[in-house]
Amino acid sequence: MKRRQFGCAALGAIAASTGLLPRAAGAQGTYPDRTVTLVVSWAPGGSTDFVGRLLAQQMSKELGQTMVVENRAGASGTIGHLYVARARPDGYTLLMGVNSTYAMATHLFPQKGYDDAKSFTPVGRIAETPIFLCVRPQLGVKTVQELVARAKAQPGKMSYASSGAGSSAHLATELFLKMAGIDVLNVTYRGGAPAVQALLAGEVQMAFVDAVTALPLMQSKEAIGIGVSSLQRNPLTPEIPTIAESGLPGFECSSQFALLAPAGTPEPVVQRLHTALVAALKDEGVLQRLRQASNFPTVGSPAEFPAYLAAESAKWGDVIRTRGISAE
């Protein structure tokens, strides 16, 4: 009996020393010991990709291991979200989440294969970027009030550009139309860049445009920003009023980013990631680059995320239902 026990113990020691026994994922003091992948569920070049790459670069320093960005775009971000939801919950596959997917797309793609509230473990919110309501200079409109008056005088004759069903720009416009009580035709394009080009070419009269794209267009006078979607004025464009103060009190819509991990990720790993996230967003170089692109940190704890997600999802679910929006 003693020889049998000794033999089992010896075999266990050999297996452990050769790595044959599974190691506890993310055991405290060992995570991370290899490259971490940050999945961005949108194509390169947009706001989500910009924030994700900046964050990965700084978090690599904070974690002491390389964090690489992998773009998995498609279906309003749900392809990338599904990939991470199905990944091993060991902290080595993370998601750069954005509210246009985790709070909006969920109401448009009910069979997407995962549950936004149950399939992920929140690490924390990252930042948000406002959206500008832009018009062409040739339209002769310089304020939100003037745009609403023009639309009411010409019901159904004006149009707006959107970058796809369920995108932040699309739902921001639908919320705007709902609150303003106006009828403007939706013209959908395959992405943000074609939508902006349609506005500049005069194919449509208005469009909500992410700050990272809108700021240079406004500086070059190619487009006029008549309102910003945040509740406070953008410090980079303090002369542009908020839409909320332009006759639509309470109007708010922005791209909001969060770092998520697959459900079941060990608590020590989540805390390690959260600590690195907070440190990254305190770095002066990171803060400067974020603010220059009109992204403003909104760091939150993992515990705060579920309540925020529920409120954000309810808000946009109501807009989608009342406006009769579908993914087609």
FITIFI-35232 format. One line per 4 residues: number of its first residue (from 1); their letters; for each residue x, y, z of C-alpha. Coordinates in steps of 0.001 Angstrom, whole numbers, plus 500000, padded with zeros to 6 digits. Each point is the difference from the previous one (the first is absolute). Layout:
! residues N
NUM) a) X Y Z | ...
***
This chain:
! residues 328
1) mkrr) 500000 500000 500000 | 502786 502378 500901 | 501877 499191 496782 | 496791 500672 497989
5) qfgc) 499459 503369 501688 | 503635 500911 499446 | 499759 499054 496335 | 496895 502161 499441
9) aalg) 501615 502930 501714 | 503149 499588 497925 | 498022 499866 496762 | 498108 503134 501049
13) aiaa) 503249 501827 500702 | 501414 499005 496609 | 496820 501078 498179 | 499994 503343 501773
17) stgl) 503664 500629 499231 | 499505 499227 496301 | 496830 502062 499665 | 497700 497009 499456
21) lpra) 497624 501051 502749 | 497689 502946 499222 | 501062 503181 501719 | 497317 502152 501640
25) agaq) 499115 502699 497496 | 501251 503331 501119 | 501408 498773 503281 | 500908 503023 502045
29) gtyp) 503619 500949 499463 | 500285 498228 496608 | 497584 501966 497798 | 500826 501004 497358
33) drtv) 502870 497822 498837 | 499361 500278 496255 | 498452 502273 497373 | 496491 501352 500651
37) tlvv) 497641 500565 497042 | 497627 502955 499978 | 497187 499454 497500 | 498601 503107 498325
41) swap) 496674 499164 498380 | 500235 502765 497391 | 502274 500643 497036 | 503309 501862 500400
45) ggst) 499942 503788 499881 | 496922 500888 502046 | 499645 501266 503555 | 499733 496520 501543
49) dfvg) 503156 498855 498246 | 501868 503190 500958 | 499161 499693 503695 | 500657 496253 499971
53) rlla) 503483 500331 498504 | 500959 502829 502312 | 498767 498025 502994 | 501783 496803 498897
57) qqms) 503271 501851 499620 | 499890 501465 503504 | 498557 496931 501712 | 502855 497955 498549
61) kelg) 502327 502141 502105 | 497805 499717 503081 | 499614 496220 499723 | 503574 499237 499019
65) qtmv) 498744 497954 497045 | 499088 500860 496433 | 496354 500781 499247 | 499144 499757 496310
69) venr) 496882 501255 498201 | 497994 497674 497773 | 497219 501489 497868 | 496935 497782 499555
73) agas) 497427 502228 498332 | 496496 499329 498722 | 496299 499922 500921 | 500111 503224 502053
77) gtig) 502825 498642 502132 | 498249 496785 501021 | 502511 497742 498195 | 502847 501196 502192
81) hlyv) 497857 499857 503126 | 498958 496412 499241 | 503633 499002 499485 | 501005 501303 503433
85) arar) 496888 498580 501669 | 501103 496539 498827 | 503673 500475 500905 | 501682 498266 502934
89) pdgy) 499444 502122 503150 | 503675 500247 500928 | 500673 503702 499422 | 501880 499528 496731
93) tllm) 497107 500965 497695 | 498312 503298 500795 | 497416 502194 498302 | 500051 503682 499174
97) gvns) 496243 500432 500406 | 498004 502978 498760 | 496425 500888 500914 | 498806 499899 496395
101) tyam) 500440 496234 500360 | 499545 499128 503678 | 497012 502315 500523 | 498523 500590 496536
105) athl) 500660 497015 497736 | 498575 497612 502582 | 496517 501289 499098 | 500608 499551 496275
109) fpqk) 501664 496567 500010 | 498110 497891 502567 | 501533 496755 498633 | 503590 501225 500122
113) gydd) 501173 497023 502070 | 500935 501650 503280 | 498480 502045 502829 | 501485 503454 500625
117) aksf) 499245 499848 503715 | 501054 496372 500598 | 502707 499155 497472 | 502585 502524 501175
121) tpvg) 501819 501013 503154 | 500473 503786 500138 | 503492 501351 500638 | 498885 503622 499894
125) riae) 498841 502871 497843 | 502707 501803 498045 | 498908 503206 498294 | 497280 501643 497954
129) tpif) 500012 502180 496932 | 497146 502320 499014 | 498392 500148 496582 | 499512 503217 498054
133) lcvr) 496880 500852 498033 | 501435 501290 496723 | 498531 501687 496929 | 501441 501271 496730
137) pqlg) 500811 503732 499875 | 497873 500262 496849 | 496890 499045 501960 | 499931 503432 501598
141) vktv) 499249 498619 503471 | 502163 500985 502965 | 498048 498844 503055 | 497985 497011 501165
145) qelv) 496908 502196 500226 | 500386 501031 496356 | 500430 496397 498906 | 496876 498887 501864
149) arak) 498019 502892 498511 | 501182 499086 496488 | 499049 496348 500491 | 496539 500925 501311
153) aqpg) 499443 502259 497001 | 501046 497192 497621 | 498755 496758 501617 | 501486 496880 498411
157) kmsy) 502092 501952 497481 | 503250 500186 501924 | 502311 497033 500538 | 502808 498929 502304
161) assg) 502930 497633 499602 | 500583 497068 502334 | 502828 497472 500081 | 497724 496990 500441
165) agss) 497026 498794 502004 | 500694 500149 503707 | 503127 502130 499805 | 500430 502837 502491
169) ahla) 499516 502554 497230 | 496795 498313 498841 | 498404 499773 503431 | 501182 503488 500985
173) telf) 498135 501327 496978 | 496873 497998 500772 | 500035 501265 503582 | 500407 503534 498643
177) lkma) 497084 499609 497572 | 497825 498523 502738 | 500676 502812 502458 | 499752 502735 497351
181) gidv) 496818 498576 498478 | 501264 500194 496418 | 499970 497665 497000 | 503346 499542 498209
185) lnvt) 500829 497126 497628 | 502729 497538 500991 | 502548 499185 497297 | 502256 497146 501132
189) yrgg) 503588 499634 498834 | 502536 497231 500525 | 502057 501611 502708 | 500797 503351 501512
193) apav) 502331 501205 497240 | 497450 499593 497153 | 497331 501658 502172 | 502212 503043 500568
197) qall) 500885 500186 496308 | 496284 499980 499179 | 499504 503001 502271 | 502911 501897 498443
201) agev) 498753 499190 496489 | 496510 501285 500763 | 498249 496639 499688 | 498512 500618 503462
205) qmaf) 499481 503128 502085 | 501120 498867 503461 | 501945 497318 501838 | 501211 499175 503486
209) vdav) 503765 499594 499751 | 502498 498638 502562 | 502232 502708 501432 | 503214 498477 498641
213) talp) 498621 500491 496472 | 497901 503116 500563 | 502690 502200 501576 | 502256 500285 496920
217) lmqs) 496972 500459 497717 | 498784 502881 502140 | 503470 501532 500142 | 500262 499899 496197
221) keai) 496470 501460 499662 | 498891 497002 497943 | 497227 499405 502527 | 498304 502062 502687
225) gigv) 499491 498546 503444 | 496760 501408 501341 | 499724 497904 503155 | 501862 497479 502119
229) sslq) 498326 496913 501454 | 501530 500099 503509 | 498358 501746 502945 | 502982 502352 500297
233) rnpl) 501649 501989 497242 | 503097 498450 498509 | 503077 501807 501366 | 501583 499792 496540
237) tpei) 497036 501883 498470 | 498498 502092 502816 | 498240 502223 497482 | 497723 497149 498864
241) ptia) 496979 499590 502300 | 498686 496664 501179 | 496861 498690 498361 | 498479 499825 503474
245) esgl) 500355 503770 500416 | 498746 500619 496469 | 496373 499134 500662 | 500207 496266 500741
249) pgfe) 500685 499760 503741 | 501385 496655 501121 | 501297 499005 496569 | 503162 497954 500383
253) cssq) 501803 497473 497857 | 503677 499138 499813 | 502270 497119 499110 | 500880 498383 503328
257) fall) 502812 497486 500304 | 500513 497249 502575 | 502527 497220 500578 | 498316 496593 500313
261) apag) 501185 496421 500547 | 498183 496698 499485 | 497641 499005 502802 | 501716 497895 502614
265) tpep) 503339 501788 499850 | 501614 499594 503455 | 499622 502933 502369 | 503775 500454 500523
269) vvqr) 500436 500337 496232 | 497149 502525 499746 | 501515 502053 502803 | 503448 499868 498394
273) lhta) 498528 501227 496729 | 497960 502704 501711 | 503073 501285 501836 | 501921 500139 496714
277) lvaa) 497053 501728 498283 | 499787 502701 502668 | 503761 500568 499883 | 499958 500219 496196
281) lkde) 497261 502631 500056 | 501983 502084 502491 | 503035 500212 497732 | 500432 503584 498778
285) gvlq) 501002 498948 496506 | 496923 497793 499657 | 497726 502704 501389 | 501376 502561 497573
289) rlrq) 499487 497771 496970 | 496488 499052 501115 | 498954 503600 500545 | 501503 501161 496722
293) asnf) 497677 497527 498278 | 497073 501111 502199 | 499957 496842 502129 | 499457 500602 503699
297) ptvg) 500754 497383 502698 | 497044 498585 501941 | 501769 497448 502176 | 497623 497841 501985
301) spae) 500342 496921 502187 | 498874 496520 498903 | 497243 500109 502627 | 498477 503154 498502
305) fpay) 499697 498654 496469 | 496854 497794 500233 | 497750 502880 501133 | 501443 502281 497319
309) laae) 499473 497322 497330 | 496383 499426 501048 | 499167 503725 499818 | 501764 500512 496661
313) sakw) 498343 496938 498477 | 496537 501063 501181 | 500446 503492 498547 | 500940 498807 496525
317) gdvi) 497584 497094 500027 | 497191 502524 500403 | 501297 502107 497086 | 500271 496927 497774
321) rtrg) 496487 498788 500827 | 498216 503357 499753 | 501744 500933 496751 | 499409 496562 498471
325) isae) 503706 499490 499242 | 501164 496647 498648 | 503371 498592 498979 | 498914 499770 496354
***
